[in-house]
Every structure is written in C-alpha cells, then in structure tokens.
Amino acid sequence: MKIREFKELSADELTAKEAELRDQLFKLRFQKSLGQLDNPMKLKNVKKDIARIKTLLNRPGKGTE
C-alpha cells in the first residue's frame, strides 16, 4: 500500500491493519523457512508497510494520545 492510503485510515484502523500485517509477516517467514515462498519481495514489502503504519501512529495528532 502507498503511504497516501494509510493516511486516510483512522488510528484504530491503522492498529488493526498493523496486526493483520504482522500475522501475514509471520506466515511469510514460516513459508520462507519451509522453502515455499514464491516471491521473497513480499517479506520486504510487508515490513515496509508495518514501518509506515508505526510512523503514522507515532506522529502527533494521529496516534493514541
């Protein structure tokens, strides 16, 4: 997802999306360990999306205060 799409979400939605991405990251790491991962770039993209969400949540005025 693009940062622009994340900016449109509320703090609660961002938190839910982060949890969803963390679950997806776990599953991708598991697939990688088994040698079943088709596209290794998925790992990098999911990590970056999690970092984008964390950045937005830590921004004043957007995250939990």
Number of C-alpha atoms within 10 A of each C-alpha: 10 8 11 8 8 17 15 10 15 13 18 13 12 22 18 12 17 19 13 12 17 16 11 16 19 12 14 20 15 13 14 15 10 9 9 12 16 10 10 13 10 14 17 11 13 18 15 13 19 20 13 18 22 15 12 19 20 12 11 9 10 16 17 11 7
